[in-house]
Amino acid sequence: MTLSALLAAVAMVIGLAGPARAHPHVFVSARAEIVFAPDGAVTALKHIWSFDEAYSAYITQGLDKNGDGKLTPDELVELAKVNMDSLPDVGFFTTAKANGRPQEFGVPHDASLSFENKILTLTYTLPLKTPVRAIRSIGLEIGDPTYFVAFDIVDGADAVITKDAPKGCVVRIARPPKLDAETQQKLAQEDITATPDTSGLQVTTRALVACP
C-alpha cells in the first residue's frame, strides 16, 4: 500500500468514526539534520518524523507478530519499506535549494521505524542527487502543501541542525503563521476526502542555513 493510499484510508476511517474533522488529518512532529562531508559539501538531509498517537495506532495495527504488546524495529521493517517506496510520490514532503538552485534527491537509505510511548517515529537519510560544494546557503521547505499532513517542526535547539558544517554556518527557521479562525472554519467544512485549496496559505516550514 502506498503512502497516499494509507492516507486515504485514514480519511475514510475518520469519516466513518464520526463527524468530519478539520484538515489536516495526520500530524507530524519533525526534526531535520543537514549533513556535510569533510570537504564542506552538503550531501544529505536526515529526517526524523514522529506521527500523532491516533495515526500511529492506526498504521501499526496487526504488526505485533509475536503478541508481546511491543513493536520492535524488526516488526516495523516492512512498514518502513512501504514508506520509502511511496515517499517519492509526494516529493518526500521536502524541497531544497543550494546556493539558490533547486536540488534533486537520490535514493533514500538508513530508514527505520521505532514505536515508543504510543508514538511511531520514522528516521531516514535523503541524499542530494549531487553533493553541493562551495556552499553559501541551503534552503529547505518541509511540509505538505495540500495540508492533509501537518508538519510541525519542533520548537527547540534540535529542530534543524547541521552535522559537520563549516565553522560559522547558522540556521534560521521560519514557521508558518497560525491559521486564523475563518480559515480554520473553512477547512473544517471541507469534505473529509477533499483536497482543500491552500494556494494562498503558508502551511510549510522553511529553514535556511547560511555559511560564510
N, C-alpha and C positions, 0 to 999 in steps of 0.2 A: 504494500500500500504506500502510495506516495505521500509526502507531507501535505500537499494540497487536499488529497482525499481524506487524510486524517483530520484536517481542519474542518472540512465539510461535514465529516461525521460528528465532530464535536458540536458544530452548529445544529445538527439535526437532534442530537441528544438534548441540548439546551432547550430547543424549541419544543420537544416532547415533554420535557420535565415541568414546564410551566410557562408563565408569561415571558415574552421575549426580553432578553437583557440587552442593554445598550452595547453598541460597539465600544471597545473591542471585546473579543470573546476569549482570547488567550493572553496571559500576561507573563512577561519575561523580565527578570532582573538580570541585567547584563554587565559584564566586565570585559575589557579588551586589553590585549598586550601587543605592542608593535615591536617586532623582533628585528634587531640589527645584526649584521655579520661583523666579524672582527675588523673588516676593512671599512666599516661605516655604512655599508649598503643596507637598505631596507629589504628584507627577504620575505617576511610573512606577517600575518596577523594571527593572534591566538584569541579565540572566543571562549568565554565561559558564560553559559546561559542557564539560569535557574528558572524553571517553569512554576507557575502558580500551583497551589495544592490541588485544586479541582482538576486541572488538566493533567497534572502528574498522576493522580489516582486513575483517571480515565485511560490514559495512554499506556499504563503498566498493567492493566487488568490481564490476568492469566499468565503473567510472566514468572511468577514464583513457582518454578517447576518442581522443587523438592518440598514445597509446602511448609517451609520452616518460618514463614511470616517475615522473611527478609528478602530483599532483592540485592543480589551480588552483581558485580561488573560482568561476570560470565553470563548471567541470566539476561543481561541487558545488551549483549553484543549484537544480536540481530536487530534490535530496535535502533542501536547506534548506526548500523549499516543502512537501515531504511532512511534515516535522516541524511546521511552522507550522499545516498543515491538521489535524493529528491531535492536537497537544498539548492543545487544548481538551477532548478526550475524557477526559483524565486530570487535568484541572484545572491544567495547567501544572506539576504537582508542586509547587504553591505555594498557600499561603493567606496572607491578610494581614488585619490588623486595625489600624484607625487610631482612636486615642482610644477603644479598646475595642470598636469596631464593625466587624463583618466587611465586607470590601470586595469589590466585583466588578471584574473586569478587562475592558478594552476589547480591541480587535483588535491583536495584536502586530505589530511592524514592525521594520525595520532588521535583518532576520535574515540571517546569513551563516555559512558554514562554512569552516574552514581545516583543513589537514592538514599537520602538521609533526612530524617525529621519530616517525612512525607513530601519532600521536595525532590524532583528529578532535575539533575544538572547535566547538561551536555557541554563537553570540552573538546575542542578540535583546533587544529592548526590549518590556516588558509594561506597557502603561499602565493606570492605575486608570481605571475607567469614569467616575468623577467625582473630580477633584482634591480633596484634603483640605486645607483651610486651618485656621489656628489649631491646628496640630498640637502635641500634647503627647507623644504616643507613637505609634509604629508598630511592630507586631509581625509578624514573618514566620515561617512554618514551611515548610521546604523539604525535600522527600523523597518517597519512595513508601511509603505505609502498608502496601502489600502485600509490600514488601521484595523484589520482583522486581528492581528497580533500587536499588542502594545509592548514596545521595548522601553524599559525604564533603566537607564544607565545608573548604576548605584551611586549614591552620594557618599563619596569617601576618597581617600588618597589613592586607592587601588582601582578607581573607576576605569581609567585609561592610563596605562603605564607604558614606559619604553624599557626594553631589555637590551643592554649593551649599547645604548645610544652614545654618540659622541658627546663629550662634555659641553654643557651649555644648552642642550636641547630642552625646550619647555613645552608643556602640554596645556592647551586651553580647551575647555568643553563648553558647548552651547546647547543647553537642553531646550526642548520645545516649551512654549508657554502653556500654562494650564488653559484648557478649553473653557470658554465662557458658558454660562448656563444655557443660553439659547442654542448654541451649537451642540452641547451635550444632549439637550432635549430632542433636537432634530435627529441626531444619531440614534437615540433610543427608540425613535419611531420607525426606523428603517426595518424592513423585513429581515428576519434573523439570518436568512441566507443571502441577502443582498450585499453588494459591494458599495458602500456609501461614496459619495463624491467628496473627496478630501483634497481636491486640487488647490483650494485656497487655504489649506491648513498646513501648519508645520507640525508633523507628528513624529519626526525622526530626530535623533540626537547627532550633532556634529562635533567632531573633535579635530583640532589642528595641532600638529607638532611642528614647531619652528626650530631650526637648528642654525647656529652661527656660521 
